[in-house]
């Protein structure tokens, strides 16, 4: 059984995944890192060169393959839930934990990051986060087996809660 972390960027997935690996003795596979490794270029470079649909195709290929492994922690990219097949692949052998945070928390955590290109054109960073979260929240909710609000938790507390629920 895999432990899958889903949620918007800045909700703590990567940090919590590393803490969980130590607590549960499981390996972590980051879908985004796998995509970058296989493509031989950064996500902004992939999107600039080929567009978001191509990136989503790569994400689906990697998701399908990684989801077939067992007893791993999957750190899923924020948009993995945009394709129903990705969610089905992850659910087949995994429990999905939605790490949630409010827009101000997300903005404070990731505002200076350069790992991902903009998802919407001509909007402020905060407006982009609000818009994308509004669109994705029902998808995260439908995919999730468990929901963890990370706004007022340390990464360690979030990892403890995920580990408790995963073991139950």
C-alpha positions as protocol buffer text, in pm:
chain_id: "A"
residue {
  index: 1
  type: UNK
  ca { x: 0 y: 0 z: 0 }
}
residue {
  index: 2
  type: UNK
  ca { x: 137 y: 340 z: -103 }
}
residue {
  index: 3
  type: UNK
  ca { x: 96 y: 664 z: 86 }
}
residue {
  index: 4
  type: UNK
  ca { x: 15 y: 943 z: -160 }
}
residue {
  index: 5
  type: UNK
  ca { x: 39 y: 1312 z: -76 }
}
residue {
  index: 6
  type: UNK
  ca { x: -174 y: 1541 z: -292 }
}
residue {
  index: 7
  type: UNK
  ca { x: -242 y: 1914 z: -266 }
}
residue {
  index: 8
  type: UNK
  ca { x: -147 y: 2247 z: -409 }
}
residue {
  index: 9
  type: UNK
  ca { x: 218 y: 2348 z: -407 }
}
residue {
  index: 10
  type: UNK
  ca { x: 323 y: 2507 z: -79 }
}
residue {
  index: 11
  type: UNK
  ca { x: 104 y: 2285 z: 137 }
}
residue {
  index: 12
  type: UNK
  ca { x: 403 y: 2087 z: 266 }
}
residue {
  index: 13
  type: UNK
  ca { x: 397 y: 1771 z: 53 }
}
residue {
  index: 14
  type: UNK
  ca { x: 771 y: 1744 z: -12 }
}
residue {
  index: 15
  type: UNK
  ca { x: 875 y: 1827 z: 345 }
}
residue {
  index: 16
  type: UNK
  ca { x: 612 y: 1600 z: 498 }
}
residue {
  index: 17
  type: UNK
  ca { x: 710 y: 1318 z: 258 }
}
residue {
  index: 18
  type: UNK
  ca { x: 1071 y: 1329 z: 380 }
}
residue {
  index: 19
  type: UNK
  ca { x: 963 y: 1325 z: 745 }
}
residue {
  index: 20
  type: UNK
  ca { x: 725 y: 1035 z: 677 }
}
residue {
  index: 21
  type: UNK
  ca { x: 1004 y: 839 z: 509 }
}
residue {
  index: 22
  type: UNK
  ca { x: 1200 y: 846 z: 834 }
}
residue {
  index: 23
  type: UNK
  ca { x: 897 y: 769 z: 1051 }
}
residue {
  index: 24
  type: UNK
  ca { x: 762 y: 484 z: 838 }
}
residue {
  index: 25
  type: UNK
  ca { x: 1081 y: 348 z: 681 }
}
residue {
  index: 26
  type: UNK
  ca { x: 947 y: 399 z: 330 }
}
residue {
  index: 27
  type: UNK
  ca { x: 1112 y: 546 z: 20 }
}
residue {
  index: 28
  type: UNK
  ca { x: 983 y: 870 z: -131 }
}
residue {
  index: 29
  type: UNK
  ca { x: 917 y: 917 z: -500 }
}
residue {
  index: 30
  type: UNK
  ca { x: 849 y: 1273 z: -616 }
}
residue {
  index: 31
  type: UNK
  ca { x: 650 y: 1267 z: -939 }
}
residue {
  index: 32
  type: UNK
  ca { x: 785 y: 1609 z: -1038 }
}
residue {
  index: 33
  type: UNK
  ca { x: 1145 y: 1500 z: -981 }
}
residue {
  index: 34
  type: UNK
  ca { x: 1085 y: 1186 z: -1186 }
}
residue {
  index: 35
  type: UNK
  ca { x: 944 y: 1395 z: -1472 }
}
residue {
  index: 36
  type: UNK
  ca { x: 1242 y: 1632 z: -1462 }
}
residue {
  index: 37
  type: UNK
  ca { x: 1488 y: 1342 z: -1449 }
}
residue {
  index: 38
  type: UNK
  ca { x: 1329 y: 1160 z: -1741 }
}
residue {
  index: 39
  type: UNK
  ca { x: 1279 y: 1473 z: -1953 }
}
residue {
  index: 40
  type: UNK
  ca { x: 1629 y: 1599 z: -1882 }
}
residue {
  index: 41
  type: UNK
  ca { x: 1502 y: 1952 z: -1822 }
}
residue {
  index: 42
  type: UNK
  ca { x: 1321 y: 2159 z: -1561 }
}
residue {
  index: 43
  type: UNK
  ca { x: 943 y: 2190 z: -1548 }
}
residue {
  index: 44
  type: UNK
  ca { x: 956 y: 2556 z: -1663 }
}
residue {
  index: 45
  type: UNK
  ca { x: 1170 y: 2445 z: -1960 }
}
residue {
  index: 46
  type: UNK
  ca { x: 929 y: 2161 z: -2046 }
}
residue {
  index: 47
  type: UNK
  ca { x: 630 y: 2396 z: -2034 }
}
residue {
  index: 48
  type: UNK
  ca { x: 807 y: 2674 z: -2227 }
}
residue {
  index: 49
  type: UNK
  ca { x: 916 y: 2435 z: -2500 }
}
residue {
  index: 50
  type: UNK
  ca { x: 611 y: 2207 z: -2527 }
}
residue {
  index: 51
  type: UNK
  ca { x: 326 y: 2361 z: -2322 }
}
residue {
  index: 52
  type: UNK
  ca { x: 122 y: 2244 z: -2025 }
}
residue {
  index: 53
  type: UNK
  ca { x: -63 y: 1965 z: -2212 }
}
residue {
  index: 54
  type: UNK
  ca { x: 270 y: 1795 z: -2290 }
}
residue {
  index: 55
  type: UNK
  ca { x: 378 y: 1828 z: -1928 }
}
residue {
  index: 56
  type: UNK
  ca { x: 48 y: 1673 z: -1816 }
}
residue {
  index: 57
  type: UNK
  ca { x: 107 y: 1384 z: -2059 }
}
residue {
  index: 58
  type: UNK
  ca { x: 450 y: 1323 z: -1905 }
}
residue {
  index: 59
  type: UNK
  ca { x: 297 y: 1347 z: -1558 }
}
residue {
  index: 60
  type: UNK
  ca { x: 36 y: 1084 z: -1648 }
}
residue {
  index: 61
  type: UNK
  ca { x: 301 y: 844 z: -1782 }
}
residue {
  index: 62
  type: UNK
  ca { x: 515 y: 880 z: -1468 }
}
residue {
  index: 63
  type: UNK
  ca { x: 211 y: 856 z: -1238 }
}
residue {
  index: 64
  type: UNK
  ca { x: 94 y: 532 z: -1397 }
}
residue {
  index: 65
  type: UNK
  ca { x: 438 y: 373 z: -1364 }
}
residue {
  index: 66
  type: UNK
  ca { x: 517 y: 494 z: -1011 }
}
residue {
  index: 67
  type: UNK
  ca { x: 170 y: 401 z: -881 }
}
residue {
  index: 68
  type: UNK
  ca { x: 241 y: 38 z: -971 }
}
residue {
  index: 69
  type: UNK
  ca { x: 517 y: 24 z: -710 }
}
residue {
  index: 70
  type: UNK
  ca { x: 435 y: -78 z: -354 }
}
residue {
  index: 71
  type: UNK
  ca { x: 513 y: 51 z: -6 }
}
residue {
  index: 72
  type: UNK
  ca { x: 635 y: 394 z: -116 }
}
residue {
  index: 73
  type: UNK
  ca { x: 544 y: 752 z: -36 }
}
residue {
  index: 74
  type: UNK
  ca { x: 438 y: 936 z: -350 }
}
residue {
  index: 75
  type: UNK
  ca { x: 487 y: 1313 z: -345 }
}
residue {
  index: 76
  type: UNK
  ca { x: 244 y: 1408 z: -621 }
}
residue {
  index: 77
  type: UNK
  ca { x: 254 y: 1732 z: -814 }
}
residue {
  index: 78
  type: UNK
  ca { x: -24 y: 1979 z: -744 }
}
residue {
  index: 79
  type: UNK
  ca { x: -196 y: 1919 z: -1076 }
}
residue {
  index: 80
  type: UNK
  ca { x: -195 y: 1540 z: -1074 }
}
residue {
  index: 81
  type: UNK
  ca { x: -565 y: 1545 z: -986 }
}
residue {
  index: 82
  type: UNK
  ca { x: -653 y: 1726 z: -1309 }
}
residue {
  index: 83
  type: UNK
  ca { x: -674 y: 1393 z: -1491 }
}
residue {
  index: 84
  type: UNK
  ca { x: -916 y: 1134 z: -1357 }
}
residue {
  index: 85
  type: UNK
  ca { x: -692 y: 850 z: -1477 }
}
residue {
  index: 86
  type: UNK
  ca { x: -406 y: 975 z: -1256 }
}
residue {
  index: 87
  type: UNK
  ca { x: -631 y: 962 z: -950 }
}
residue {
  index: 88
  type: UNK
  ca { x: -752 y: 613 z: -1044 }
}
residue {
  index: 89
  type: UNK
  ca { x: -392 y: 495 z: -1088 }
}
residue {
  index: 90
  type: UNK
  ca { x: -288 y: 640 z: -750 }
}
residue {
  index: 91
  type: UNK
  ca { x: -594 y: 502 z: -567 }
}
residue {
  index: 92
  type: UNK
  ca { x: -549 y: 148 z: -700 }
}
residue {
  index: 93
  type: UNK
  ca { x: -271 y: 79 z: -449 }
}
residue {
  index: 94
  type: UNK
  ca { x: -264 y: 390 z: -235 }
}
residue {
  index: 95
  type: UNK
  ca { x: -429 y: 602 z: 26 }
}
residue {
  index: 96
  type: UNK
  ca { x: -449 y: 967 z: -75 }
}
residue {
  index: 97
  type: UNK
  ca { x: -379 y: 1237 z: 182 }
}
residue {
  index: 98
  type: UNK
  ca { x: -477 y: 1590 z: 80 }
}
residue {
  index: 99
  type: UNK
  ca { x: -251 y: 1844 z: 249 }
}
residue {
  index: 100
  type: UNK
  ca { x: -449 y: 2169 z: 254 }
}
residue {
  index: 101
  type: UNK
  ca { x: -360 y: 2528 z: 332 }
}
residue {
  index: 102
  type: UNK
  ca { x: -528 y: 2865 z: 292 }
}
residue {
  index: 103
  type: UNK
  ca { x: -420 y: 3105 z: 19 }
}
residue {
  index: 104
  type: UNK
  ca { x: -219 y: 3337 z: 252 }
}
residue {
  index: 105
  type: UNK
  ca { x: -21 y: 3040 z: 386 }
}
residue {
  index: 106
  type: UNK
  ca { x: 48 y: 2908 z: 37 }
}
residue {
  index: 107
  type: UNK
  ca { x: 154 y: 3248 z: -94 }
}
residue {
  index: 108
  type: UNK
  ca { x: 387 y: 3305 z: 203 }
}
residue {
  index: 109
  type: UNK
  ca { x: 545 y: 2962 z: 154 }
}
residue {
  index: 110
  type: UNK
  ca { x: 604 y: 2969 z: -222 }
}
residue {
  index: 111
  type: UNK
  ca { x: 600 y: 3330 z: -342 }
}
residue {
  index: 112
  type: UNK
  ca { x: 972 y: 3339 z: -410 }
}
residue {
  index: 113
  type: UNK
  ca { x: 988 y: 2995 z: -575 }
}
residue {
  index: 114
  type: UNK
  ca { x: 1093 y: 2959 z: -938 }
}
residue {
  index: 115
  type: UNK
  ca { x: 1033 y: 2586 z: -983 }
}
residue {
  index: 116
  type: UNK
  ca { x: 701 y: 2621 z: -1163 }
}
residue {
  index: 117
  type: UNK
  ca { x: 586 y: 2855 z: -1439 }
}
residue {
  index: 118
  type: UNK
  ca { x: 264 y: 3054 z: -1403 }
}
residue {
  index: 119
  type: UNK
  ca { x: -57 y: 2863 z: -1451 }
}
residue {
  index: 120
  type: UNK
  ca { x: -262 y: 3168 z: -1545 }
}
residue {
  index: 121
  type: UNK
  ca { x: -156 y: 3466 z: -1753 }
}
residue {
  index: 122
  type: UNK
  ca { x: -176 y: 3828 z: -1645 }
}
residue {
  index: 123
  type: UNK
  ca { x: -274 y: 3771 z: -1281 }
}
residue {
  index: 124
  type: UNK
  ca { x: -101 y: 3856 z: -956 }
}
residue {
  index: 125
  type: UNK
  ca { x: 57 y: 3562 z: -779 }
}
residue {
  index: 126
  type: UNK
  ca { x: -211 y: 3568 z: -507 }
}
residue {
  index: 127
  type: UNK
  ca { x: -492 y: 3590 z: -764 }
}
residue {
  index: 128
  type: UNK
  ca { x: -342 y: 3293 z: -950 }
}
residue {
  index: 129
  type: UNK
  ca { x: -327 y: 3083 z: -633 }
}
residue {
  index: 130
  type: UNK
  ca { x: -688 y: 3177 z: -548 }
}
residue {
  index: 131
  type: UNK
  ca { x: -813 y: 3092 z: -897 }
}
residue {
  index: 132
  type: UNK
  ca { x: -629 y: 2763 z: -930 }
}
residue {
  index: 133
  type: UNK
  ca { x: -729 y: 2652 z: -580 }
}
residue {
  index: 134
  type: UNK
  ca { x: -1093 y: 2736 z: -652 }
}
residue {
  index: 135
  type: UNK
  ca { x: -1077 y: 2515 z: -963 }
}
residue {
  index: 136
  type: UNK
  ca { x: -884 y: 2229 z: -803 }
}
residue {
  index: 137
  type: UNK
  ca { x: -1042 y: 2210 z: -456 }
}
residue {
  index: 138
  type: UNK
  ca { x: -1336 y: 1992 z: -568 }
}
residue {
  index: 139
  type: UNK
  ca { x: -1091 y: 1760 z: -746 }
}
residue {
  index: 140
  type: UNK
  ca { x: -865 y: 1730 z: -442 }
}
residue {
  index: 141
  type: UNK
  ca { x: -1167 y: 1669 z: -223 }
}
residue {
  index: 142
  type: UNK
  ca { x: -1304 y: 1398 z: -451 }
}
residue {
  index: 143
  type: UNK
  ca { x: -966 y: 1224 z: -471 }
}
residue {
  index: 144
  type: UNK
  ca { x: -873 y: 1238 z: -102 }
}
residue {
  index: 145
  type: UNK
  ca { x: -914 y: 959 z: 148 }
}
residue {
  index: 146
  type: UNK
  ca { x: -796 y: 1195 z: 423 }
}
residue {
  index: 147
  type: UNK
  ca { x: -771 y: 1574 z: 460 }
}
residue {
  index: 148
  type: UNK
  ca { x: -502 y: 1745 z: 667 }
}
residue {
  index: 149
  type: UNK
  ca { x: -508 y: 2122 z: 723 }
}
residue {
  index: 150
  type: UNK
  ca { x: -145 y: 2236 z: 741 }
}
residue {
  index: 151
  type: UNK
  ca { x: -202 y: 2608 z: 810 }
}
residue {
  index: 152
  type: UNK
  ca { x: -141 y: 2588 z: 1183 }
}
residue {
  index: 153
  type: UNK
  ca { x: 78 y: 2277 z: 1193 }
}
residue {
  index: 154
  type: UNK
  ca { x: 447 y: 2230 z: 1171 }
}
residue {
  index: 155
  type: UNK
  ca { x: 563 y: 1987 z: 905 }
}
residue {
  index: 156
  type: UNK
  ca { x: 645 y: 1745 z: 1187 }
}
residue {
  index: 157
  type: UNK
  ca { x: 289 y: 1767 z: 1324 }
}
residue {
  index: 158
  type: UNK
  ca { x: 144 y: 1712 z: 977 }
}
residue {
  index: 159
  type: UNK
  ca { x: 370 y: 1410 z: 925 }
}
residue {
  index: 160
  type: UNK
  ca { x: 267 y: 1269 z: 1264 }
}
residue {
  index: 161
  type: UNK
  ca { x: -101 y: 1302 z: 1171 }
}
residue {
  index: 162
  type: UNK
  ca { x: -55 y: 1143 z: 828 }
}
residue {
  index: 163
  type: UNK
  ca { x: 147 y: 857 z: 980 }
}
residue {
  index: 164
  type: UNK
  ca { x: -121 y: 800 z: 1247 }
}
residue {
  index: 165
  type: UNK
  ca { x: -398 y: 784 z: 986 }
}
residue {
  index: 166
  type: UNK
  ca { x: -193 y: 567 z: 749 }
}
residue {
  index: 167
  type: UNK
  ca { x: -119 y: 312 z: 1020 }
}
residue {
  index: 168
  type: UNK
  ca { x: -485 y: 299 z: 1134 }
}
